[in-house]
Amino acid sequence: MGVGSFALAVTFGAFAVLHGWPAWLAILMSAVTFSGSAQFALVTAMAGGGGLLSGLGSAALINARFLPMAAATGPYLHGGPWRRAAEGQAVVDGSWVVAQTPDGAIDRAKLFGATLIQLPAWTAGTAVGALLVPSTAASYTLGLDVVFPGFFALLLLLDTLRSRPALIPVAVAAAAISATALRVLPAGPSLLLGSLAALLALRRPPDTPAAGGDQPPEEPT
Amino acid sequence: MTVLILAVAGLAVINFVFKAIGPALLGGRTLPPRGQSIVTALPPALLAALLLADLVGEHWSGTAPTVLPDWPPPSAYACAAGPTLRASPSRSPPPSPSARSPDVCSNRRSSASWGLCRP
């Protein structure tokens, strides 16, 4: 995950500088916001003449997914409201998915560990990209562009869907929606629309993990 | 410059509030069953959407050649360009490999696998 974050951050650093952002501010943004897709959206919207409100609106739309994700994480965090609010900052896409357990709970230690690996990688990658501004061709040559897709694919196929095969239709619907939306919309709103496929879960009772999760193995007959 | 700094500060605040409000208000309480069902389904939906966003990119323009090396197949471009780009006319004998001029159909691995542009 750290390698994937670093690779994507290199792209973001170069992207921000090429769109007129000073390198130090791009690095600062990565350090204090740590929000990949929203950062891309902010830079894109402001570079397109959208202004501050438009940029922040796009970023807020993209990050709206953190509302339910963080709310679902709440019961597994410690302390009072302020401490829980602070611990909730560890919620980012990759960490949150990795921290899921087969019974639907969230492994707090794994959540923090994954985020603590990704945050410095994301900031350092932004610094490299912003200061060196490597070409896109270099990213292709080194294969950096396949790190994140490969990671997401493995996570989806080997972890999430293997333990919960009943959610395969949700994943297929999300892929179809986001692919269609990406044809006409930026990545952020497309991501949000694709995530709406999770509403399909309302059509059936709460999911139960597949065998091999936390279920005891069946006795041979 | 001030606008850019404000943008960074604004994004930081938005991010903090979105991630803080749920844990702070809900505390240790769990979501109702229907809400929990949606949250349980969110990881595969989000992962699938992220995967597609990474693979095809905005406006389907980011299809990285290292991710999908043979899509679209180069031979498709060759066929779309017309008969002048075909490897050899159907009624003439095929040229020897050494005499054959470079062309988009014969030099690509994918042309054979997709079965296009064959005389």
Interface residues (C-beta under 8 A of the other chain):
Chain A: W21 P22 L25 L28 M29 V32 T33 F34 S35 S37 A38 Q39 L42 M46 G51 L52 G55 L56 A59 A60 N63 A64 R65 F66 L67 P68 M69 A70 A71 A72 T73 G74 P75 L77 P81 W82 R84 A85 A86 E87 G88 Q89 V91 D93 W96 V97 Q100 G104 Y140 G143 D145 V146 F148 P149 F152 A153 L155 L156 T160 L161 R164 L167 I168 V170 A171 V172 A173 A174 A175 I177 S178 A179 L182 R183 V184 L185 P186 A187 S190 L191 L193 G194 S195 L196 A197 A198 L199 L200 A201 L202 R204 P205 P206 D207
Chain B: M1 V3 L4 I5 L6 A7 V8 G10 L11 A12 I14 N15 F16 F18 K19 A20 I21 G22 P23 A24 L25 L26 G27 G28 R29 T30 L31 P33 R34 G35 Q36 S37 I38 V39 T40 A41 L42 P43 P44 A45 L46 L47 A48 A49 L50 L51 L52 A53 D54 L55 V56 G57 E58 H59 W60 A64 P65 T66 V67
